[in-house]
Amino acid sequence: MSVIAVSIAGAAAALLALAPLEAQAQSYRCVDKAGKKHYGQTIPRPCVGLEVEQLSASGTVIKRIPPPPTKDELEAKETAERKRIEDEAAAREKGRRDRALLATYASEKSIDEARSRDLAAHARSVRELEASIESLTRRKTELAKEMEFYAGNNKPPATLLEDIRVNQNNIDAHLQQLAGKQKDADEINARYDQDKKDYGTIPGVK
């Protein structure tokens, strides 16, 4: 073997031998708030919470380890992440809503037409309910006249008393339904108002 080959082989062996020593010789350094430098084979205690530099055996910086985030930074990050998630959910919901509106309506005019149909059906149901109340009220008058026959000491039959009770319960129930009909009309209008508003925000829809 030549002298050069021996020298190269010897140098390589020396480097391999020094490698673990160099790894062991790596150290850490930081500068505290007072400007004082701290060194250690592991991260020195005064460096906790500060930026730390990992040094090679020759003293060059291998890596910089940033300080841990503060409480305010963590809270800001969590807030930003929550907002990102909420924004993404809102975007997905708008996309779903837009697709549903496009599948339901061909134009804003079709929204107005659908509103008119629903309000017309609602008006019919109100008229039917009012007719039922009118009929029940007439029956109430008839039952009251029958009760006049039993004024004084005459005891009315149980069937008549039951008819009066049932009739009054039906009147009360119908009146309660009628009171809710105005709310139904308001909800119909509010729903179509929202549909029309959302329809106008769909990209590409005029």
C-alpha positions, 0 to 999 in steps of 0.5 A: 500500500502506498504512503498516500493510501495509508495517510488517507486511511489513517485520516478516515479512521481518525475522523471516525474515532472523533465523531462520537467525541464531537457528538458528545462535545455538543453543548447548549447556550443561551443569553438571559435577560441580563445579557449573561451567557449560559452553557451546558451539555444539556440545556442549562436551567437558566435557559428555560423559557429562552431561545437556546442555541445548540452548538457543535464541538467547534462552537458553531451554531447547529440549531436554534431552539425557540422559546416556548410560547407564552400564555397569551401567544397560546391563547391567541393561537387557540383563538385563531384556530377556533376561528379558522375551524368556524370559518371553514364550517360556515363556508361548508354550510354556505356551500350546502345552502347555496346548492339547496337553493339552486336545486329549489329555485330557478330564479328570485321570481320563483321564490316570490311565486313559492311564497304566494302559493304557501301564503294562499294555502295558509289563508285557506286553512285560516278560513277553514278554521274560522268556519269551524269556530263559527259552527262550534259557536252556533252549537254552543248557542243551541246547547245553552238553549237546551240548558234553559229547559233545565233551569231551576230544580230540573237536573240536566242529563249527563249527556247534555253536560258532556256535550257542552264540555266537549263543545267548549273544549273544541272552541278553545282548541280552535281559537288557540290554533287560530291565534298561532296562524298569524305566527305561521304567516310571519314564519312563512314570510321570514323564511322566504325573505331569508331564501331570497336574501341568500339566493342573491349571495350565490356566486354567479347568480344575478 
